[in-house]
Amino acid sequence: MPAFVGYEKVFILGDGDAAGEQFTEKMAAAMSNGVPVKLPEGEDPDSLRFRQGPGAIRTLLGLD
């Protein structure tokens, strides 16, 4: 994926369902710097942020 060349890590977050997990794994495998991130079952990035606050994604990624 040329758009992401030059970045140390590209975090891939799909929805927390089977289709989202397949997307996450497929995208991460297509990039040498792709890092798959598993969301809780039934969550998506926006619902996680809405339920747990704006820092929830950073915490999930280990950036806090």
C-alpha atoms as an extended CHARMM CRD file, in Angstrom:
* protein
*
        64  EXT
         1         1  MET       CA              0.0000000000        0.0000000000        0.0000000000  PROA      1               0.0000000000
         2         2  PRO       CA              1.9920000000        2.9900000000       -1.2490000000  PROA      2               0.0000000000
         3         3  ALA       CA              0.0240000000        5.5120000000        0.8120000000  PROA      3               0.0000000000
         4         4  PHE       CA              1.4480000000        4.0850000000        4.0290000000  PROA      4               0.0000000000
         5         5  VAL       CA              5.1040000000        3.6600000000        3.0320000000  PROA      5               0.0000000000
         6         6  GLY       CA              7.4390000000        5.5000000000        5.3580000000  PROA      6               0.0000000000
         7         7  TYR       CA              5.3880000000        5.0410000000        8.5000000000  PROA      7               0.0000000000
         8         8  GLU       CA              6.8420000000        2.8320000000       11.2190000000  PROA      8               0.0000000000
         9         9  LYS       CA              3.4350000000        1.3810000000       12.1250000000  PROA      9               0.0000000000
        10        10  VAL       CA             -0.0230000000        1.5800000000       10.5960000000  PROA      10              0.0000000000
        11        11  PHE       CA             -2.6860000000        0.4510000000       13.0460000000  PROA      11              0.0000000000
        12        12  ILE       CA             -5.5690000000       -1.3520000000       11.3470000000  PROA      12              0.0000000000
        13        13  LEU       CA             -8.9000000000       -1.2350000000       13.1740000000  PROA      13              0.0000000000
        14        14  GLY       CA            -11.9130000000       -2.9740000000       11.7220000000  PROA      14              0.0000000000
        15        15  ASP       CA            -15.2060000000       -3.5770000000       13.4520000000  PROA      15              0.0000000000
        16        16  GLY       CA            -15.3430000000       -6.0800000000       16.3000000000  PROA      16              0.0000000000
        17        17  ASP       CA            -17.2040000000       -8.7150000000       14.3080000000  PROA      17              0.0000000000
        18        18  ALA       CA            -16.1380000000      -11.5320000000       11.9800000000  PROA      18              0.0000000000
        19        19  ALA       CA            -16.1270000000       -9.3510000000        8.8480000000  PROA      19              0.0000000000
        20        20  GLY       CA            -14.1930000000       -6.6010000000       10.6250000000  PROA      20              0.0000000000
        21        21  GLU       CA            -11.5960000000       -9.0620000000       11.8820000000  PROA      21              0.0000000000
        22        22  GLN       CA            -11.1720000000      -10.4970000000        8.3700000000  PROA      22              0.0000000000
        23        23  PHE       CA            -10.6990000000       -6.9690000000        6.9940000000  PROA      23              0.0000000000
        24        24  THR       CA             -8.1610000000       -6.1340000000        9.7100000000  PROA      24              0.0000000000
        25        25  GLU       CA             -6.0960000000       -9.2680000000        9.0950000000  PROA      25              0.0000000000
        26        26  LYS       CA             -6.2170000000       -8.8940000000        5.3040000000  PROA      26              0.0000000000
        27        27  MET       CA             -5.1030000000       -5.2530000000        5.3970000000  PROA      27              0.0000000000
        28        28  ALA       CA             -2.3720000000       -5.9020000000        7.9620000000  PROA      28              0.0000000000
        29        29  ALA       CA             -1.0210000000       -8.7800000000        5.8720000000  PROA      29              0.0000000000
        30        30  ALA       CA             -0.8960000000       -6.5320000000        2.7990000000  PROA      30              0.0000000000
        31        31  MET       CA              1.4190000000       -4.0360000000        4.5370000000  PROA      31              0.0000000000
        32        32  SER       CA              4.8470000000       -4.6540000000        5.9810000000  PROA      32              0.0000000000
        33        33  ASN       CA              4.0960000000       -2.0660000000        8.6720000000  PROA      33              0.0000000000
        34        34  GLY       CA              0.4500000000       -3.0120000000        9.3040000000  PROA      34              0.0000000000
        35        35  VAL       CA             -0.4770000000       -3.7710000000       12.9100000000  PROA      35              0.0000000000
        36        36  PRO       CA             -3.8370000000       -5.5040000000       13.4020000000  PROA      36              0.0000000000
        37        37  VAL       CA             -5.8350000000       -4.2630000000       16.3910000000  PROA      37              0.0000000000
        38        38  LYS       CA             -8.6620000000       -6.3910000000       17.7760000000  PROA      38              0.0000000000
        39        39  LEU       CA            -11.6600000000       -4.4610000000       19.0290000000  PROA      39              0.0000000000
        40        40  PRO       CA            -14.0520000000       -5.8280000000       21.6380000000  PROA      40              0.0000000000
        41        41  GLU       CA            -16.8590000000       -7.9650000000       20.1960000000  PROA      41              0.0000000000
        42        42  GLY       CA            -19.6460000000       -5.8230000000       18.7830000000  PROA      42              0.0000000000
        43        43  GLU       CA            -17.6850000000       -2.5660000000       18.9070000000  PROA      43              0.0000000000
        44        44  ASP       CA            -16.3880000000       -0.4110000000       16.0960000000  PROA      44              0.0000000000
        45        45  PRO       CA            -13.8510000000        2.4190000000       16.4910000000  PROA      45              0.0000000000
        46        46  ASP       CA            -16.5680000000        5.0690000000       16.8320000000  PROA      46              0.0000000000
        47        47  SER       CA            -18.7390000000        3.1590000000       19.3030000000  PROA      47              0.0000000000
        48        48  LEU       CA            -15.6670000000        2.4120000000       21.4220000000  PROA      48              0.0000000000
        49        49  ARG       CA            -14.7690000000        6.1110000000       21.5060000000  PROA      49              0.0000000000
        50        50  PHE       CA            -18.3810000000        7.0550000000       22.2520000000  PROA      50              0.0000000000
        51        51  ARG       CA            -18.7700000000        4.5510000000       25.1120000000  PROA      51              0.0000000000
        52        52  GLN       CA            -15.3270000000        4.8670000000       26.7020000000  PROA      52              0.0000000000
        53        53  GLY       CA            -14.2810000000        8.4060000000       25.7980000000  PROA      53              0.0000000000
        54        54  PRO       CA            -11.8410000000       10.0370000000       23.4000000000  PROA      54              0.0000000000
        55        55  GLY       CA             -8.7790000000        8.3140000000       24.8920000000  PROA      55              0.0000000000
        56        56  ALA       CA            -10.1360000000        4.7790000000       24.4320000000  PROA      56              0.0000000000
        57        57  ILE       CA             -8.4720000000        4.1890000000       21.0630000000  PROA      57              0.0000000000
        58        58  ARG       CA             -5.1010000000        5.5010000000       22.2830000000  PROA      58              0.0000000000
        59        59  THR       CA             -5.3560000000        3.2150000000       25.3100000000  PROA      59              0.0000000000
        60        60  LEU       CA             -6.2530000000        0.2150000000       23.1260000000  PROA      60              0.0000000000
        61        61  LEU       CA             -3.1950000000        0.9340000000       20.9610000000  PROA      61              0.0000000000
        62        62  GLY       CA             -0.9380000000        1.2530000000       24.0130000000  PROA      62              0.0000000000
        63        63  LEU       CA             -0.1780000000        4.9070000000       23.2980000000  PROA      63              0.0000000000
        64        64  ASP       CA             -1.1620000000        6.2690000000       26.7220000000  PROA      64              0.0000000000
